Amino acid sequence: MTKGLVKVLCFGLMAFLGFYLSAFQRMLDYIAQDYSLSKVLMGFTATAHFVGILCGSLATGERSDRFGRKKVIGSGCLFFLLGLLVIWLAPAAYAVLVGIFLTGVGFGILSGSISTLLTDFEEGDANRVLNISQMFFSIGTVIGPFMAVAAMEYADDWKLIYGLSFLLILFFSFLFLKYPYPRRSVADATEETYTSLLLKQKRFLLLGLSILMYVGIESGMGFWITTYIRESGSTSAWYASAVLSAFWGGTIVGRYAVSRFSIKLHEIVVISALLSAAFLLVIVLSGSAAASFCAMFGVGLGFAGIWPLIMALARAYYPKYTGTAFGLLMACCALGGIFIPLAMGIIGKAVGMNAALSFGFVPILIIVCIHLYLKRTSIL
């Protein structure tokens, strides 16, 4: 019974993280308007979140293998609460950036640690449980944009979302610290850090580059699609939110489908990436806000399985270092989230948002090449 309850809590917290991320993506426009930020400064605001993820992931990934999951998850909740409180009370833009960084630290710790904890429960079926957890993440991301717009439409206060998030994470913090966690595989004793062991593995470095590219373009699409829709002629905040939710809705469907596979994981990553590229091409060529709704669902459908599949591959290759591997991969996610949305913002300002979205083909191509190579040299 306890195992089932903890898994439900894990899925619930993943849904919250999805809600927070997509609400933040939608709020970025409102934050920029409130503080008169340019596209480049908007990119730096998004970057603060991912710098936080980078710091949190690097600081705690190996610690979860050495000292246990509960302490690490508790620290993630603490950073998240502190960051939300700073944003809620922030008197100026710089304070909001500090709060976004702190919530990013908590996000990085929790996202990696919860994924690791779930694979502790389901050691032989990591792909299924990771995809299911990411389905809940996607459910949260569908809800987030509409809640963000509702906060502005009915309360005219974007900080309201951060107050709600504070109450939710406080609730999850209490429950997560209450229940026991499962026994897990322990790595052989070594004086060398688990991190350095993994960083010597060419296969692990390629998985890291792949997930860096994926999160970079996923985040770039999430952060910039509403700006693209607005510049395409749509003035409806609700429609822009619907397009963003269509993207995340596509990931729900895709993750359910991909969760049913346990073999040929590299091939599924390649097919998923090519599918997302096809729908991204529709968006770029059409230049239409209306066409973007259906195409964004398709992009999400293609993107859906890539993140959990890469994490499942890491779990399969490095079962005794899962916490460390997931922490390092989350750090790679952060690097992608830092640089690719920022690059898209710079391109968008210099050339236009259509060119910024076209940049997305570069990371997708790199993902395809990596997994075609790993398919030839790996057993999974």
LOKENU-61434 format. One record per residue (C-alpha): chain; residue in three letters; x, y, z; residue number from 0. Coordinates in steps of 0.2 Angstrom, whole numbers, m for minus. Layout:
chain->A res->ALA px->X py->Y pz->Z n->NUM
...
This chain:
chain->A res->MET px->0 py->0 pz->0 n->0
chain->A res->THR px->14 py->12 pz->4 n->1
chain->A res->LYS px->23 py->9 pz->m12 n->2
chain->A res->GLY px->7 py->13 pz->m22 n->3
chain->A res->LEU px->4 py->29 pz->m12 n->4
chain->A res->VAL px->22 py->35 pz->m15 n->5
chain->A res->LYS px->21 py->31 pz->m33 n->6
chain->A res->VAL px->4 py->41 pz->m34 n->7
chain->A res->LEU px->13 py->56 pz->m25 n->8
chain->A res->CYS px->27 py->55 pz->m38 n->9
chain->A res->PHE px->15 py->56 pz->m52 n->10
chain->A res->GLY px->6 py->70 pz->m43 n->11
chain->A res->LEU px->22 py->80 pz->m41 n->12
chain->A res->MET px->27 py->77 pz->m59 n->13
chain->A res->ALA px->10 py->85 pz->m64 n->14
chain->A res->PHE px->14 py->100 pz->m53 n->15
chain->A res->LEU px->31 py->102 pz->m61 n->16
chain->A res->GLY px->23 py->102 pz->m78 n->17
chain->A res->PHE px->10 py->114 pz->m72 n->18
chain->A res->TYR px->23 py->126 pz->m65 n->19
chain->A res->LEU px->34 py->125 pz->m81 n->20
chain->A res->SER px->20 py->128 pz->m93 n->21
chain->A res->ALA px->13 py->142 pz->m82 n->22
chain->A res->PHE px->30 py->150 pz->m81 n->23
chain->A res->GLN px->32 py->149 pz->m100 n->24
chain->A res->ARG px->15 py->157 pz->m102 n->25
chain->A res->MET px->18 py->170 pz->m89 n->26
chain->A res->LEU px->35 py->175 pz->m97 n->27
chain->A res->ASP px->25 py->187 pz->m109 n->28
chain->A res->TYR px->16 py->195 pz->m94 n->29
chain->A res->ILE px->32 py->197 pz->m84 n->30
chain->A res->ALA px->41 py->205 pz->m99 n->31
chain->A res->GLN px->26 py->217 pz->m101 n->32
chain->A res->ASP px->26 py->221 pz->m83 n->33
chain->A res->TYR px->45 py->225 pz->m82 n->34
chain->A res->SER px->47 py->231 pz->m101 n->35
chain->A res->LEU px->59 py->217 pz->m105 n->36
chain->A res->SER px->65 py->214 pz->m123 n->37
chain->A res->LYS px->66 py->197 pz->m132 n->38
chain->A res->VAL px->84 py->195 pz->m127 n->39
chain->A res->LEU px->80 py->199 pz->m108 n->40
chain->A res->MET px->65 py->187 pz->m109 n->41
chain->A res->GLY px->78 py->174 pz->m115 n->42
chain->A res->PHE px->88 py->178 pz->m99 n->43
chain->A res->THR px->73 py->176 pz->m88 n->44
chain->A res->ALA px->70 py->159 pz->m95 n->45
chain->A res->THR px->89 py->156 pz->m93 n->46
chain->A res->ALA px->88 py->159 pz->m74 n->47
chain->A res->HIS px->76 py->144 pz->m72 n->48
chain->A res->PHE px->88 py->133 pz->m81 n->49
chain->A res->VAL px->104 py->139 pz->m73 n->50
chain->A res->GLY px->95 py->134 pz->m57 n->51
chain->A res->ILE px->91 py->117 pz->m64 n->52
chain->A res->LEU px->109 py->115 pz->m68 n->53
chain->A res->CYS px->115 py->119 pz->m51 n->54
chain->A res->GLY px->102 py->109 pz->m42 n->55
chain->A res->SER px->105 py->93 pz->m53 n->56
chain->A res->LEU px->124 py->94 pz->m52 n->57
chain->A res->ALA px->124 py->97 pz->m33 n->58
chain->A res->THR px->112 py->82 pz->m28 n->59
chain->A res->GLY px->113 py->69 pz->m42 n->60
chain->A res->GLU px->127 py->59 pz->m34 n->61
chain->A res->ARG px->121 py->63 pz->m17 n->62
chain->A res->SER px->105 py->53 pz->m20 n->63
chain->A res->ASP px->115 py->37 pz->m24 n->64
chain->A res->ARG px->127 py->39 pz->m9 n->65
chain->A res->PHE px->115 py->46 pz->5 n->66
chain->A res->GLY px->97 py->42 pz->m1 n->67
chain->A res->ARG px->83 py->49 pz->m10 n->68
chain->A res->LYS px->73 py->57 pz->4 n->69
chain->A res->LYS px->86 py->70 pz->10 n->70
chain->A res->VAL px->88 py->75 pz->m8 n->71
chain->A res->ILE px->69 py->77 pz->m12 n->72
chain->A res->GLY px->67 py->86 pz->5 n->73
chain->A res->SER px->80 py->99 pz->m1 n->74
chain->A res->GLY px->72 py->101 pz->m18 n->75
chain->A res->CYS px->55 py->105 pz->m10 n->76
chain->A res->LEU px->64 py->118 pz->2 n->77
chain->A res->PHE px->73 py->127 pz->m13 n->78
chain->A res->PHE px->56 py->127 pz->m22 n->79
chain->A res->LEU px->47 py->135 pz->m8 n->80
chain->A res->LEU px->60 py->148 pz->m5 n->81
chain->A res->GLY px->60 py->153 pz->m23 n->82
chain->A res->LEU px->41 py->154 pz->m24 n->83
chain->A res->LEU px->41 py->165 pz->m9 n->84
chain->A res->VAL px->54 py->177 pz->m16 n->85
chain->A res->ILE px->44 py->179 pz->m32 n->86
chain->A res->TRP px->28 py->182 pz->m23 n->87
chain->A res->LEU px->36 py->196 pz->m12 n->88
chain->A res->ALA px->48 py->202 pz->m26 n->89
chain->A res->PRO px->48 py->222 pz->m27 n->90
chain->A res->ALA px->58 py->222 pz->m43 n->91
chain->A res->ALA px->63 py->212 pz->m59 n->92
chain->A res->TYR px->80 py->207 pz->m51 n->93
chain->A res->ALA px->71 py->199 pz->m36 n->94
chain->A res->VAL px->60 py->189 pz->m48 n->95
chain->A res->LEU px->75 py->183 pz->m57 n->96
chain->A res->VAL px->82 py->177 pz->m40 n->97
chain->A res->GLY px->66 py->168 pz->m36 n->98
chain->A res->ILE px->66 py->160 pz->m53 n->99
chain->A res->PHE px->83 py->154 pz->m51 n->100
chain->A res->LEU px->79 py->146 pz->m34 n->101
chain->A res->THR px->63 py->137 pz->m40 n->102
chain->A res->GLY px->74 py->131 pz->m55 n->103
chain->A res->VAL px->86 py->123 pz->m42 n->104
chain->A res->GLY px->71 py->115 pz->m34 n->105
chain->A res->PHE px->64 py->109 pz->m51 n->106
chain->A res->GLY px->81 py->101 pz->m56 n->107
chain->A res->ILE px->83 py->92 pz->m39 n->108
chain->A res->LEU px->65 py->86 pz->m39 n->109
chain->A res->SER px->63 py->81 pz->m57 n->110
chain->A res->GLY px->79 py->70 pz->m57 n->111
chain->A res->SER px->76 py->63 pz->m40 n->112
chain->A res->ILE px->57 py->59 pz->m43 n->113
chain->A res->SER px->62 py->50 pz->m59 n->114
chain->A res->THR px->75 py->40 pz->m50 n->115
chain->A res->LEU px->64 py->35 pz->m36 n->116
chain->A res->LEU px->51 py->29 pz->m48 n->117
chain->A res->THR px->64 py->18 pz->m57 n->118
chain->A res->ASP px->69 py->11 pz->m39 n->119
chain->A res->PHE px->51 py->5 pz->m38 n->120
chain->A res->GLU px->51 py->m2 pz->m56 n->121
chain->A res->GLU px->69 py->m8 pz->m59 n->122
chain->A res->GLY px->64 py->m19 pz->m74 n->123
chain->A res->ASP px->52 py->m8 pz->m82 n->124
chain->A res->ALA px->60 py->10 pz->m82 n->125
chain->A res->ASN px->53 py->15 pz->m99 n->126
chain->A res->ARG px->35 py->12 pz->m94 n->127
chain->A res->VAL px->36 py->21 pz->m77 n->128
chain->A res->LEU px->46 py->35 pz->m84 n->129
chain->A res->ASN px->33 py->38 pz->m98 n->130
chain->A res->ILE px->19 py->37 pz->m87 n->131
chain->A res->SER px->27 py->50 pz->m75 n->132
chain->A res->GLN px->30 py->61 pz->m90 n->133
chain->A res->MET px->11 py->59 pz->m95 n->134
chain->A res->PHE px->7 py->66 pz->m78 n->135
chain->A res->PHE px->20 py->80 pz->m81 n->136
chain->A res->SER px->11 py->84 pz->m98 n->137
chain->A res->ILE px->m6 py->84 pz->m90 n->138
chain->A res->GLY px->1 py->98 pz->m79 n->139
chain->A res->THR px->8 py->107 pz->m93 n->140
chain->A res->VAL px->m9 py->107 pz->m102 n->141
chain->A res->ILE px->m17 py->115 pz->m87 n->142
chain->A res->GLY px->m4 py->128 pz->m83 n->143
chain->A res->PRO px->m6 py->140 pz->m98 n->144
chain->A res->PHE px->m25 py->142 pz->m95 n->145
chain->A res->MET px->m22 py->145 pz->m76 n->146
chain->A res->ALA px->m9 py->158 pz->m81 n->147
chain->A res->VAL px->m21 py->167 pz->m92 n->148
chain->A res->ALA px->m36 py->165 pz->m79 n->149
chain->A res->ALA px->m25 py->173 pz->m66 n->150
chain->A res->MET px->m22 py->188 pz->m78 n->151
chain->A res->GLU px->m40 py->189 pz->m84 n->152
chain->A res->TYR px->m49 py->188 pz->m68 n->153
chain->A res->ALA px->m37 py->194 pz->m55 n->154
chain->A res->ASP px->m24 py->204 pz->m66 n->155
chain->A res->ASP px->m10 py->197 pz->m56 n->156
chain->A res->TRP px->3 py->185 pz->m63 n->157
chain->A res->LYS px->10 py->182 pz->m46 n->158
chain->A res->LEU px->m6 py->173 pz->m41 n->159
chain->A res->ILE px->1 py->157 pz->m49 n->160
chain->A res->TYR px->16 py->158 pz->m38 n->161
chain->A res->GLY px->6 py->159 pz->m23 n->162
chain->A res->LEU px->m5 py->144 pz->m28 n->163
chain->A res->SER px->12 py->134 pz->m32 n->164
chain->A res->PHE px->18 py->138 pz->m15 n->165
chain->A res->LEU px->3 py->130 pz->m7 n->166
chain->A res->LEU px->4 py->115 pz->m18 n->167
chain->A res->ILE px->23 py->111 pz->m16 n->168
chain->A res->LEU px->20 py->113 pz->3 n->169
chain->A res->PHE px->7 py->100 pz->3 n->170
chain->A res->PHE px->18 py->88 pz->m7 n->171
chain->A res->SER px->33 py->92 pz->4 n->172
chain->A res->PHE px->24 py->86 pz->20 n->173
chain->A res->LEU px->18 py->70 pz->11 n->174
chain->A res->PHE px->35 py->65 pz->3 n->175
chain->A res->LEU px->44 py->66 pz->20 n->176
chain->A res->LYS px->31 py->55 pz->28 n->177
chain->A res->TYR px->33 py->39 pz->19 n->178
chain->A res->PRO px->47 py->26 pz->18 n->179
chain->A res->TYR px->57 py->24 pz->2 n->180
chain->A res->PRO px->61 py->7 pz->m7 n->181
chain->A res->ARG px->78 py->m2 pz->m5 n->182
chain->A res->ARG px->89 py->0 pz->m20 n->183
chain->A res->SER px->104 py->m7 pz->m29 n->184
chain->A res->VAL px->121 py->0 pz->m21 n->185
chain->A res->ALA px->136 py->4 pz->m32 n->186
chain->A res->ASP px->152 py->m5 pz->m28 n->187
chain->A res->ALA px->164 py->5 pz->m16 n->188
chain->A res->THR px->176 py->16 pz->m25 n->189
chain->A res->GLU px->187 py->31 pz->m21 n->190
chain->A res->GLU px->182 py->39 pz->m38 n->191
chain->A res->THR px->166 py->49 pz->m39 n->192
chain->A res->TYR px->152 py->41 pz->m48 n->193
chain->A res->THR px->151 py->57 pz->m59 n->194
chain->A res->SER px->169 py->55 pz->m65 n->195
chain->A res->LEU px->165 py->37 pz->m69 n->196
chain->A res->LEU px->151 py->41 pz->m80 n->197
chain->A res->LEU px->159 py->56 pz->m88 n->198
chain->A res->LYS px->172 py->44 pz->m95 n->199
chain->A res->GLN px->159 py->34 pz->m104 n->200
chain->A res->LYS px->157 py->40 pz->m123 n->201
chain->A res->ARG px->140 py->32 pz->m123 n->202
chain->A res->PHE px->134 py->42 pz->m108 n->203
chain->A res->LEU px->141 py->58 pz->m115 n->204
chain->A res->LEU px->131 py->55 pz->m131 n->205
chain->A res->LEU px->115 py->52 pz->m121 n->206
chain->A res->GLY px->119 py->69 pz->m112 n->207
chain->A res->LEU px->121 py->78 pz->m129 n->208
chain->A res->SER px->105 py->70 pz->m135 n->209
chain->A res->ILE px->95 py->75 pz->m120 n->210
chain->A res->LEU px->103 py->93 pz->m120 n->211
chain->A res->MET px->97 py->95 pz->m138 n->212
chain->A res->TYR px->80 py->88 pz->m135 n->213
chain->A res->VAL px->76 py->99 pz->m119 n->214
chain->A res->GLY px->83 py->114 pz->m128 n->215
chain->A res->ILE px->71 py->113 pz->m143 n->216
chain->A res->GLU px->56 py->108 pz->m132 n->217
chain->A res->SER px->59 py->123 pz->m120 n->218
chain->A res->GLY px->62 py->134 pz->m135 n->219
chain->A res->MET px->46 py->129 pz->m143 n->220
chain->A res->GLY px->37 py->131 pz->m126 n->221
chain->A res->PHE px->44 py->148 pz->m122 n->222
chain->A res->TRP px->43 py->156 pz->m140 n->223
chain->A res->ILE px->27 py->148 pz->m148 n->224
chain->A res->THR px->15 py->161 pz->m139 n->225
chain->A res->THR px->26 py->175 pz->m145 n->226
chain->A res->TYR px->26 py->168 pz->m163 n->227
chain->A res->ILE px->7 py->166 pz->m162 n->228
chain->A res->ARG px->5 py->184 pz->m157 n->229
chain->A res->GLU px->16 py->190 pz->m171 n->230
chain->A res->SER px->7 py->179 pz->m183 n->231
chain->A res->GLY px->m8 py->190 pz->m181 n->232
chain->A res->SER px->m18 py->182 pz->m166 n->233
chain->A res->THR px->m22 py->194 pz->m152 n->234
chain->A res->SER px->m31 py->181 pz->m142 n->235
chain->A res->ALA px->m22 py->176 pz->m126 n->236
chain->A res->TRP px->m33 py->161 pz->m124 n->237
chain->A res->TYR px->m29 py->155 pz->m142 n->238
chain->A res->ALA px->m11 py->157 pz->m139 n->239
chain->A res->SER px->m13 py->147 pz->m123 n->240
chain->A res->ALA px->m23 py->134 pz->m132 n->241
chain->A res->VAL px->m9 py->132 pz->m145 n->242
chain->A res->LEU px->4 py->129 pz->m131 n->243
chain->A res->SER px->m8 py->117 pz->m122 n->244
chain->A res->ALA px->m10 py->108 pz->m139 n->245
chain->A res->PHE px->9 py->105 pz->m139 n->246
chain->A res->TRP px->8 py->97 pz->m122 n->247
chain->A res->GLY px->m7 py->88 pz->m126 n->248
chain->A res->GLY px->2 py->79 pz->m140 n->249
chain->A res->THR px->15 py->74 pz->m127 n->250
chain->A res->ILE px->2 py->65 pz->m117 n->251
chain->A res->VAL px->m4 py->55 pz->m131 n->252
chain->A res->GLY px->13 py->51 pz->m137 n->253
chain->A res->ARG px->20 py->46 pz->m120 n->254
chain->A res->TYR px->6 py->34 pz->m117 n->255
chain->A res->ALA px->10 py->26 pz->m134 n->256
chain->A res->VAL px->29 py->25 pz->m131 n->257
chain->A res->SER px->26 py->18 pz->m113 n->258
chain->A res->ARG px->21 py->1 pz->m121 n->259
chain->A res->PHE px->38 py->m2 pz->m129 n->260
chain->A res->SER px->53 py->m10 pz->m120 n->261
chain->A res->ILE px->64 py->m14 pz->m134 n->262
chain->A res->LYS px->72 py->m4 pz->m149 n->263
chain->A res->LEU px->72 py->12 pz->m139 n->264
chain->A res->HIS px->85 py->20 pz->m150 n->265
chain->A res->GLU px->74 py->17 pz->m166 n->266
chain->A res->ILE px->59 py->25 pz->m157 n->267
chain->A res->VAL px->69 py->40 pz->m152 n->268
chain->A res->VAL px->74 py->42 pz->m171 n->269
chain->A res->ILE px->56 py->40 pz->m177 n->270
chain->A res->SER px->49 py->52 pz->m164 n->271
chain->A res->ALA px->62 py->65 pz->m169 n->272
chain->A res->LEU px->58 py->64 pz->m187 n->273
chain->A res->LEU px->39 py->65 pz->m184 n->274
chain->A res->SER px->42 py->81 pz->m174 n->275
chain->A res->ALA px->53 py->88 pz->m188 n->276
chain->A res->ALA px->39 py->85 pz->m200 n->277
chain->A res->PHE px->26 py->95 pz->m190 n->278
chain->A res->LEU px->38 py->109 pz->m186 n->279
chain->A res->LEU px->41 py->111 pz->m205 n->280
chain->A res->VAL px->22 py->113 pz->m207 n->281
chain->A res->ILE px->22 py->127 pz->m194 n->282
chain->A res->VAL px->37 py->136 pz->m202 n->283
chain->A res->LEU px->30 py->135 pz->m220 n->284
chain->A res->SER px->12 py->139 pz->m216 n->285
chain->A res->GLY px->16 py->155 pz->m205 n->286
chain->A res->SER px->m2 py->153 pz->m200 n->287
chain->A res->ALA px->m9 py->154 pz->m182 n->288
chain->A res->ALA px->m23 py->142 pz->m186 n->289
chain->A res->ALA px->m11 py->129 pz->m194 n->290
chain->A res->SER px->0 py->130 pz->m179 n->291
chain->A res->PHE px->m13 py->123 pz->m167 n->292
chain->A res->CYS px->m14 py->106 pz->m176 n->293
chain->A res->ALA px->5 py->106 pz->m180 n->294
chain->A res->MET px->10 py->110 pz->m162 n->295
chain->A res->PHE px->0 py->95 pz->m157 n->296
chain->A res->GLY px->10 py->85 pz->m169 n->297
chain->A res->VAL px->26 py->92 pz->m163 n->298
chain->A res->GLY px->22 py->87 pz->m146 n->299
chain->A res->LEU px->17 py->70 pz->m151 n->300
chain->A res->GLY px->34 py->67 pz->m159 n->301
chain->A res->PHE px->43 py->75 pz->m145 n->302
chain->A res->ALA px->34 py->65 pz->m132 n->303
chain->A res->GLY px->44 py->49 pz->m129 n->304
chain->A res->ILE px->62 py->56 pz->m132 n->305
chain->A res->TRP px->65 py->62 pz->m114 n->306
chain->A res->PRO px->59 py->47 pz->m105 n->307
chain->A res->LEU px->67 py->35 pz->m118 n->308
chain->A res->ILE px->84 py->43 pz->m115 n->309
chain->A res->MET px->82 py->42 pz->m96 n->310
chain->A res->ALA px->77 py->24 pz->m98 n->311
chain->A res->LEU px->92 py->20 pz->m108 n->312
chain->A res->ALA px->103 py->28 pz->m95 n->313
chain->A res->ARG px->94 py->17 pz->m81 n->314
chain->A res->ALA px->97 py->2 pz->m92 n->315
chain->A res->TYR px->116 py->5 pz->m95 n->316
chain->A res->TYR px->120 py->12 pz->m77 n->317
chain->A res->PRO px->108 py->4 pz->m65 n->318
chain->A res->LYS px->119 py->6 pz->m50 n->319
chain->A res->TYR px->122 py->24 pz->m53 n->320
chain->A res->THR px->105 py->29 pz->m58 n->321
chain->A res->GLY px->104 py->45 pz->m46 n->322
chain->A res->THR px->121 py->51 pz->m53 n->323
chain->A res->ALA px->116 py->48 pz->m71 n->324
chain->A res->PHE px->99 py->56 pz->m69 n->325
chain->A res->GLY px->107 py->71 pz->m60 n->326
chain->A res->LEU px->120 py->73 pz->m74 n->327
chain->A res->LEU px->107 py->71 pz->m88 n->328
chain->A res->MET px->96 py->84 pz->m79 n->329
chain->A res->ALA px->111 py->96 pz->m79 n->330
chain->A res->CYS px->112 py->93 pz->m98 n->331
chain->A res->CYS px->94 py->97 pz->m99 n->332
chain->A res->ALA px->97 py->113 pz->m90 n->333
chain->A res->LEU px->111 py->118 pz->m103 n->334
chain->A res->GLY px->100 py->115 pz->m117 n->335
chain->A res->GLY px->86 py->125 pz->m109 n->336
chain->A res->ILE px->99 py->139 pz->m106 n->337
chain->A res->PHE px->107 py->141 pz->m123 n->338
chain->A res->ILE px->94 py->135 pz->m136 n->339
chain->A res->PRO px->79 py->146 pz->m130 n->340
chain->A res->LEU px->91 py->161 pz->m129 n->341
chain->A res->ALA px->98 py->158 pz->m146 n->342
chain->A res->MET px->80 py->157 pz->m153 n->343
chain->A res->GLY px->77 py->174 pz->m144 n->344
chain->A res->ILE px->92 py->182 pz->m152 n->345
chain->A res->ILE px->87 py->175 pz->m169 n->346
chain->A res->GLY px->69 py->180 pz->m167 n->347
chain->A res->LYS px->75 py->198 pz->m163 n->348
chain->A res->ALA px->87 py->199 pz->m177 n->349
chain->A res->VAL px->78 py->190 pz->m191 n->350
chain->A res->GLY px->60 py->185 pz->m185 n->351
chain->A res->MET px->51 py->172 pz->m175 n->352
chain->A res->ASN px->49 py->161 pz->m191 n->353
chain->A res->ALA px->68 py->159 pz->m192 n->354
chain->A res->ALA px->69 py->156 pz->m174 n->355
chain->A res->LEU px->57 py->141 pz->m175 n->356
chain->A res->SER px->67 py->135 pz->m190 n->357
chain->A res->PHE px->83 py->134 pz->m179 n->358
chain->A res->GLY px->74 py->119 pz->m171 n->359
chain->A res->PHE px->79 py->108 pz->m185 n->360
chain->A res->VAL px->97 py->108 pz->m180 n->361
chain->A res->PRO px->95 py->100 pz->m163 n->362
chain->A res->ILE px->82 py->88 pz->m170 n->363
chain->A res->LEU px->95 py->82 pz->m183 n->364
chain->A res->ILE px->108 py->80 pz->m170 n->365
chain->A res->ILE px->97 py->69 pz->m160 n->366
chain->A res->VAL px->93 py->58 pz->m175 n->367
chain->A res->CYS px->112 py->56 pz->m179 n->368
chain->A res->ILE px->116 py->52 pz->m161 n->369
chain->A res->HIS px->104 py->38 pz->m159 n->370
chain->A res->LEU px->107 py->31 pz->m176 n->371
chain->A res->TYR px->125 py->29 pz->m171 n->372
chain->A res->LEU px->121 py->22 pz->m154 n->373
chain->A res->LYS px->109 py->9 pz->m162 n->374
chain->A res->ARG px->124 py->2 pz->m172 n->375
chain->A res->THR px->135 py->1 pz->m157 n->376
chain->A res->SER px->123 py->m4 pz->m142 n->377
chain->A res->ILE px->113 py->m19 pz->m138 n->378
chain->A res->LEU px->97 py->m9 pz->m133 n->379
